[in-house]
Amino acid sequence: MEVLDHPESFRIMPASKKYPPELKERAVRLLLAAREDAARLLELERENRELRRSNAILRSAAAFFAAELDRPSSR
């Protein structure tokens, strides 16, 4: 009878096979591509924040100038 809660049962077994070089190359390519996608995502999120801020400023400016046009002239 085997005891599963024994610390010896949780040892990591050494890999009996090496991974083929093609698999390693593919894994590295996928990792680098994922890092590029993540970097691009961060760049797009930053750009999105800047555009939202610019739009808010433009809306405020438009509201200000629209209010100025609605005021009676003092001439």
ABEGO torsion letter per residue (X at the ends): XBBAABAAAABBBBBABBBBAAAAAAAAAAAAAAAAAAAAAAAAAAAAAAAAAAAAAAAAAAAAAAAAAABBBAX
